[in-house]
Amino acid sequence: MIVAYGVANLLQSAAAARTTVHHTFDPGLLVRLAGQRTYLLGLGCQVLGFVLAFLAREELPLFLVQASVAAGLGVTAVLGVVFLKWTLPAAEVVLLVLLMAGIAALVKSAQPAHARPLGAAAIIGLTVALLVIGGLGFYAVRLQGALGSVVLGSLAGVGFSAAAIAARPLANEHTAAGFFANPLLYLLVAHSLVGQLLLGLAMQRGSTTAAVAAMDAAGAVPAAIVGLLLLGDRIEPGQEWLAALGFVVTLAAVIALTRYAEPQHHHAPAAPPPSRRPEPAPLRTAPTSR
């Protein structure tokens, strides 16, 4: 799952950088991105990661699975350095190491268990959350640069967190009739689509690392809280301190990555309007860079 999400982040980031920056909450962005082979490959990796995460949620607590998704950021960063010549400051390297240590602590402290079913009130809450996330995203698309990446990435993370909450009890449905009749399935799909759109918008606005780190940070906390309070997620007896430490270290690392992340994509500025009178052509013209 970690590797699949890391590759997906890299490929989708490259595709988003080649697409005209959107300033409206337009689902048409996903259609335009789907026209690129790079994005489709990234989407395939994301679907693979999603399926593996869905299977993991059948028994593993959400605080572990959602925090582990953040480890894909490390894979993205390493692949970006190797293949796209990204630059990683020393601070980012240290934070990535801390990220791995935090996840290792969560693995050690998590206790496998099946989830409790969600009641009608929780389903209504997930529906309201979908409307709120979409409404905030409608206004957040006006933000540009690193701030836009962080805000839109955070909203995407909350959407994916809601999808994870729906997926945890849904993963325990073992009949086709129960699976497709469960309203959690359709909330899972809706939250995932909204999160995917917000993530694409976030990646267009600057730093891939900032967008993904904000998404992971915002997505980890709500799922962890709901899992412990409502879904019956468990921690190994006597390992509560280790779980808390691992979660805090993981969350702090991904949040700090949003501070140190440098923009990886630069969109060319709009060309100035032509002058009314044609200027004489120079004898020699310097090549222009994109």
C-alpha angles and dihedrals in degrees: 000000000000093000093044093052092046093054091044092054092052097047095043091048091054091050093047091052090058094052125085111264111258120219095186133063090255119162086201087083089074090052091051092046090049087062089069121083091213092058093047090052089049091048090052090053090048092051089050090050090047093052092048091048090048091054091047091053091062089081110000122085118251094240088065100040096045093045089049090056086065089063087072086074089069091052090049092051094049093047090047091054093047101042107019100034094239117171120233117196116223089252091061091051091054091047092051089053090051089049091057091047092051093051091048089056091051091051090052095049102041120104117206116236140148117258126250115241120261119241130226093269092058091049090052089049092054090050092051090047090056091055093046094049091049092048093050091046090054089063098033093065088077090070117094137194125015092337091056091049092051097044096045091042090052092051089049089052092052089050092051089045090056089048089053091051089053092046097053097070092029090061088066092062105106100177126074092226093052092044097053095038093054112102088212089073093061093043087051091053094044095049091046093053093048090047091049092052092048092048091052090051091048093052091053092061104064133286119048089197092053093048095048095041091051090048092051094045094049092043098051102058103053093045092048093050095046091045093054095042103038112012101050098246111173140208123209109262111264092014097090091108091052092049091049092047093047093049094047093047092048093047093045091050095052092044091049090050088065088060098049098036114113123211110268099185128055119188116210114253119248114273115255117253114267118260119249094240118052113242120226111261114252120241092243130020125203115230113258122231123223 
